Amino acid sequence: MQCIPKMIVTKSLLGIMNAILLALSLCGVSAWADTLENLRASGAIGESYNGYVVAKDPGARAEADAINAKRKAIYQEKAIAQGVSIDQVEKVYAEEIFKKVPAGTWIQVNGQWTKK
């Protein structure tokens, strides 16, 4: 059984992460980002471990669905471009989101909601 050198795996993950961040910066609409930030700040949505948002307030369901649809399209595009599963892209992106969201944002860790 052959082992994949760690360097190749690391480069692949870094490539995925860079591609995602580039796509979001190119595709990001300021109104969408403002809405996302406002929903996070109000506690209406939280960031889940899988790279998607969850509506914690039933009134934010439509917005959460719209945000998730945009994210899924980006994740799928990047997965195809990198030749990896969408699950891998979602995981890498979720880790980056958790690092970058502001304090006070609801995040889901091990199935439990907590404020960052």
Rosetta blueprint (number, residue, H / E / L):
1 M L
2 Q L
3 C L
4 I L
5 P L
6 K H
7 M H
8 I H
9 V H
10 T H
11 K H
12 S H
13 L H
14 L H
15 G H
16 I H
17 M H
18 N H
19 A H
20 I H
21 L H
22 L H
23 A H
24 L H
25 S H
26 L H
27 C H
28 G L
29 V L
30 S H
31 A H
32 W H
33 A H
34 D H
35 T H
36 L H
37 E H
38 N H
39 L H
40 R H
41 A H
42 S H
43 G L
44 A L
45 I E
46 G E
47 E E
48 S L
49 Y L
50 N L
51 G L
52 Y L
53 V E
54 V E
55 A E
56 K L
57 D L
58 P H
59 G H
60 A H
61 R H
62 A H
63 E H
64 A H
65 D H
66 A H
67 I H
68 N H
69 A H
70 K H
71 R H
72 K H
73 A H
74 I H
75 Y H
76 Q H
77 E H
78 K H
79 A H
80 I H
81 A H
82 Q H
83 G L
84 V L
85 S L
86 I H
87 D H
88 Q H
89 V H
90 E H
91 K H
92 V H
93 Y H
94 A H
95 E H
96 E H
97 I H
98 F H
99 K H
100 K H
101 V L
102 P L
103 A L
104 G L
105 T L
106 W E
107 I E
108 Q E
109 V E
110 N L
111 G L
112 Q E
113 W E
114 T E
115 K E
116 K L
